[in-house]
Amino acid sequence: MKIPSSIWTLLIGIVLTLVSLWYGQNHGLLPVAATDEAVLVDGLFNTMMIVSTGIFLLVEGILIYSAFKYRRRAGDNEDGPPVEGNVPLEILWTAIPAIIVLGISVYSFDVYNEIGGFDPHAIHEAPMSQSMAMPGAAIAATLNDTPPSTEPNLNQEKSDEAMQDPATAAIRNADQIPQKRDAPGVGSVAPTIGGSPDKAGQPPELRVNVTGLQYAWLFTYPETGITTGEMHVPIGKEVQINMTANDVIHAFWVPEFRLKQDAIPGRQSEIRFTPKKAGDYALICAELCGPYHGAMRASVIVETQEAFDKWVQEQLVASKELNQAVAVNPANLSPNEFLAPYTKDMGIQPEIINQIHPAHHH
């Protein structure tokens, strides 16, 4: 019995759907999801994998079938039959991709909004100055950092707040890098991924100031004054990263967190995330920042609250010993030589001391 083509189409469609759904959930292409935000991003990625797998199998299957079915047979030298356009078919294969792209766009925006990447109030409340109404003038004003605006410089305010922490002030070159004004109308702003909507208005449970410099990351904890070369955060607590760079653009990227944000000189970037899985994760600079860019890595350690509290106490003790040692430096050694035994236990590479020392050691 010959099976009707409609039945074949239905069976093939079912098989393609099942295969796409299975592979979209079991591709194994992503690292472990270590934050609450990672789950949202993974859902979007898996959906895109399901759709793209189905389209790939359908298109490649039709190509292979057509190449075999309609191949030229031996001895057949005739021209192929004339084929005219099929308007309904062309509308169909144009409409379907358009709907898919629109759906993924809406889903992407929803995920971006859920991780706090979009603040409609910031856009609505942003003042529309004369320079905003004239794009050319706005761009020139942004590049020169002299927009005709009397509005507060939010980057300067955030920088001043961070610099109230002596440990942060000791490693940031804020006095050498002027803080740029945000210009929302031309897209020149300090990048921010804020808290999720359900935590809007709530202060973060832990703040960490992050400073990028060639070629290292330095972390300071304003509540305790700790300075370290590796970041420790407790499970289940929302962490706010306040970030900038001392020299060139760097990028804070932890693949397991599914978060990436630029650290820009003269701008104060912000990220909020909530760790959920213990582990030692690599922080990678994702912007080409110089010849040793590939070596600019640090550890981000997610641990229990008890382990985090113990680490904080250890750092406070190490910091006290370090200050005492600095006060009795009898041999007048270089910072690299003298501080190496102490900074090793704090997770700071000795070479970093030489990079930040000239700016503030007098």
N, C-alpha and C positions, 0 to 999 in steps of 0.2 A: 504494500500500500504506500502510495506516495504521500509524504507529509506536506501539507500546504505551506507555502512560504510564510504566511502569517504566523503559523505555529513555530516555525524555525526562528523567525524574528523575535517572538516572545521568549523562547527558550534561551536564545543567545543573549537577549537583554537581561534576563534573570541571572544567567551565569556571570556576565560582565559586572552586574551590580553587586553580586555576592563577593566576587574576587576583589573588586575595588574597595568595598567596605572592609573586607578582611585585611587587605594590604595597607589601607589607610590607617588602621589601628595597630598594625604589627610591623611597620617598616623598620623599626629599630634605628632610625637615622638621628634621633635626638639623644643628647645625654640626659642624665637623671634630672627630674624636675625638682629643684631644691627650694623654691619659694612658692607662695600662694599665687603670685602673678604668673609663674611659669605654666600653671595648669590652664589658664586662659589662653596664653599664646600657643600652647600645644594643641588645644582644641581647634584653633584657627588653622594651624599647620596641618593637622590631621584631616580637616575638612578639605583643604586645598589638595592634599595628597589623594583623597578619595576621588575628587572630581578629575584631577589630572590623570590619575591611573585609568579611570573609565574612558576618558577621551583618548588617551594614548592607545589603549587596547582596541577601541573601536576603529580609530583611524588606521592603525597599522594592520588590523585584521582585514579591513576592507581593501587596503592596498595589496596585501598578500593574496587575498581571494581573487581580486580583479586581475592581478598579474598572472595568476594561474588559470583562471576561468577564461579570460579573453586573450590569451597569448596567441600569437600567429602560428597556425598549424603548418606543417610541411606541405609545400605545394600551393599554398593559398597566397596568391599575388594580387588579389583584388583590393580595392580601396575599402575602407571601413564605411559603414552606413553613416549618412549625414545626421548629426545630432544638433537640434536647436535648443535654445535656452529653456529652462523650466522655472518660471517666475515663482510659483509657490514654494518650490524646493529652495531657491536662492533666498527667499524671505525666511524660510525655516532655519537654514543653517547660518543666517545672519542674526536672527532673533535669539536663538539658543545661546550662542556665546555672549551676546549682549546681556542676557538675563543672568548668566553665570557670573560675569564680571561685576555686574551691579550688585548681585547678592553677596559676593565675597567682599566688595567694597563696604557695604553696609555692616557686614559682620566684622571686618577689620576695624572700622570706626568704633563699633561697640566695644571691642576688646581694648582699643586704645583709650576709650573713655573709662572703662572699668578699672584700668591701672592708673587712672588719674592723669592721663596725658593731655586731656582737653579741658580747659576751663572757660566756658562761654562767658562767665562774668568778667574775666580779664579782658576779653575782646570787647565786650559791650561797654565796659567802663573805661577802656583806653581812650585818652583824649585825642581828638582829631585836630591836630594843629594844622597850620597853613602848609607846613612842609609835607604833611601826610596827604593833603589834597593835590600836591604837585610831586609826582613820583621822582622826577629828576632832582628836585631840590631836596627831597627826603633822603635819597641815596647819598647825595653829596654831603648832607648834614650828618648822616650816620657814619660815613667814612671819616669825616673830620672830627667826629665826636663833639660837634657844637650845634646841636639842634636848637632852634629858637623856642625852647620850652622852659617853663619855670616849674614843671612837675618834678617831684622828687626822683633822684637817681636810685632806682631800686637795687641795682647792682652795688652801688656804693653803700647803701644801708645794710645789705646782707654781708658785704665785706667787713664793714665796721663791726657788725655783730659777731662775726667769726673772729675778728682780731681782738676781741675782748678776752679771748682765751690766750694766755701768754704762750702756751705751747704752739698754738697755731701761728701767732704773730712771729714766733722765732724762726719759722721755716717758710713763710710766705713773703714774696717781694711786693707787697701791696703798695709800698711807698714808691716803687719804681714802675709799677704798671697801673696806669689810670683806669678806673672802672668805667666802662662804656655805658651809655644810656641805651635802654631798650627802645626799638622802633618797630612796634608791631605791624605798622602799615606796610613796611618793606621786608618783613620777615626777619629782621635783624634783632634777635632777642637771646636772652640767656636760656638755654634749653632746660626744660623742667618736666619730670614725670612725677607728679604729686601723689598724694594719697588717694586711695579708691574712694568712690562716692560715699560708701557707708562709713568712712572715717573722716569725712570732710569736717573741717573745723576742729578736729581733735589734735592735740600736740603729739608728736612721735614719742615712742617709748625709749628710744635711744638715738642720740645725735652723734654723728662722726664727721669730722672735717677731713676732707681728702685733698691732698695737694699733689699734682703731677709735675714732674720735672725730669729733664733728661739725665738718667733713664731709670727712674724709680718712682714708686708711690710711697707717700708718707701719710700716716693716719694719726689724727689727734682726737682725743675724747674730751670735749669741753667740760663735762661734769667732773672729771677726775684729773685733767691735766696730763694724761698719758700720751706719749708719742711713741709710735711703733712702726715697723716696716711691714707688718702683717695685720690684717683686720680680723678681729674677733667679734662675733655677734651671737646673741642667744636665740634659741629656737622660739618661735611664736611671738616675738616682740617686733613691732613695726620699727624699722630703722630708717632714719633720714640721713642721706648723704649730702653734705654741702661741699661743693667741689669747684676747684679752679686750677689753673696751671701757672707755673712761674716763668715759662719761657715760650713754648710753642704749643700748638693744639695736641692734646692727647685724647684718648677715649677709654672710658671705664667700661669694660666688657667682661662679664662672667657668664659663659655659655649656659651653665646650669641654672642661672637666675633668669635667663631670657631677657636680660636688660642690657642696653648699651646707651651710653650717654657721653657726649663730648665734654672734655675739660678745656676751657678756652681762656687764654690770658685776658684779663679785664672783664670777665663775665663770671657770674656765680651760678653754676649749674646745680640742679637739685634732683635727687632720686629718692623715692620711698619704696621699700619692699619689706616683705615679711618672710623671713627664713622658716622653712618647715622640715628640713631634713639635715641631720648632722653630717658633717664631712669637711674635707679640706679641698677647697676649690681654687682653681687658678684664675687670678685677675690678669687679663691680657689688655695691653694697649692696642686698640684697633685703628689707630691713625698713624701713618708713617711720620714719625717724629724725629728721624735722624738715622745715622749709620748703625746705631746699636738698638734700634727700635725693637727688633726681634727678641732682645733679652730683657725688655721692660715688662717684667712679670712680678706678681706678688701673690701671697696666699690669703684667701678669705676663709676663715675657719668658723663654721657654724657648729655650735655646741650647746649643751644643756645650760640652763640658768646657773646651776651649781658650778659647772666647769668654768663658765664665763666669770662668775664672781671670784673664783679662785685665781683665774688668770689676772683679773684686775688687781687683786691684792699683790700678786707676784710682781706686776709691773710697777706698782707704787713703791714696793720695797726696792726694786732694781733702780727706779728713778732716784730714790733717796740716796742710795749708795753711789750712784753716778754723780749726783751733785756734791756729795762729800769728796769724791775722788777728784773732781774738777778743782775743788778748793785747795787741794794739797798736791798739785802737779809740780813736783820738785825738779824734774828734768827739763821742763819747758818743751815737751815733745809736741809734735804736730797733732792736730785733732784725730787724724786717722790712726796714728800710732798709739796715742794715749787712751783713746776711747774704745778701741777695738775690743778689749776684753769685756767691756760693760755692754756695749751695743749689741754684741752677739746674742746675749740672752734676751734682748728686747726685740729681736727679729729685724734689726736694722743693719744693713750691710755697711761696713766701715767706710767704703768709698763715698757713700751718701753724705757723710759728715763733711768731706772736703768740698762737696758741691754746695751745701747750704751754709757752711761756716763763714766764708768771706763776707757774706751779706750782714752778719750781725755779731761777729765775735769780739768786736772792740768794746 
